[in-house]
Amino acid sequence: MLEKIEPVGLTARAAEEVRKIMQTKNIPPEYGLRVGIRGGGGCGGVALMIGFDKAKPTDLTYTLQGITLHIDKKHTMYLIGKQIDFYEGADAKGFMFAEQK
């Protein structure tokens, strides 16, 4: 049997923050965390992005740390090996992408 491999990881801290946002912003339960790219390559490259959205027909859907993630199939290759984390420090606060450990 083939193991389902998730292209992107999600830390416990990031999952906790996503749950908190979904609750405080009243995100409907049928929505998940959309992970993808913005931009189209070239000199500027692509920017990784996250947001909340419903599943679309072209999505791959995963559940990590109890959070549903939607990833457009075309974006998968840009996300392989990445991990979503949440940083909170004196200088900044927010989600960030890092290489999976």
N, C-alpha and C positions, 0 to 999 in steps of 0.2 A: 504494500500500500504506500502511495506517495504521501509525504508529509506536506501540508500546506505551509508555504513559506511567506511570511509577511515581509513586504519590501521595506517597511519603515517600522521603527520601534517607538515606544512611548514610555517614558519614565513614570514611576509612581507619583512623583511630584507634579509632573505635567498632567497626568490623569486626574489627580486631586483638584488641580486648578480648573480643568475643563468641566468637571462635575460642578464645581462652585459657580462657574460662569453660567452653565446651563440652568442652574437653579435660580440664581439671582436675576438673570435676564429672561426668565420664563421661556427658554428655548423648548419648543414642542418635542415630545418624546420620539416622534418619527424622524427627527433630524439627527444627523451624526456629524462628526468632525470631518470636514472635507480637507484633504491634504493634497496639494498639487503644486504646479509651477505657474509662473507668470512670465511672459516674455517668450521669445522664440529662438534663442540661440544667437548666433552671430557674435559680434564683438562684445555686446552687452551681456551675453549669456542668459541664464534664466534665474529667476528669484523663486525660492520656495515659499509657499504660502499656506495658511490654514484659515478655516472659517467654519461656519455651521451651514448645513445644506441637507436636502433630501437626496436619497440615492437616485442616480440616473441610469438609464439602460447601458451606458458604456462604462459603468463603474465596477471595480472590484471592491467588495466590502469585507472588512475584517473586524474582529472584536479583540481589542487589546486592553488589559487592565479594566475590563468592564465598559470600555468606551467603544462605540461603533465608529469606524473610520471608513470613509468613502474616498476611493482613489480612481481617477479616470485611467483606464488601461494605458492610454498614450503617455501618461506621466510616470508610470511605474519605473522606467529605466533611470529617471533622474533621482528617484527616491531610494533606490536600493542601497542599503548600508547606512542610511541616515536614521537618526533618533531624535524625536521631539522631546525637549526638556523645557523646564520653566526656571528662569533665573530671577532672583529677587535680591538685589543688593542696594547699597547706598547710592550707586551711580545709575542704576537702571532696573527695570522690571519688565518681564515679558517672556514669550515663548521664543525658543531658538532651536535651530537644527544643528546637530553635531554628528560626528561619525559614531556608529554603534560600537560599543566596547565589547 
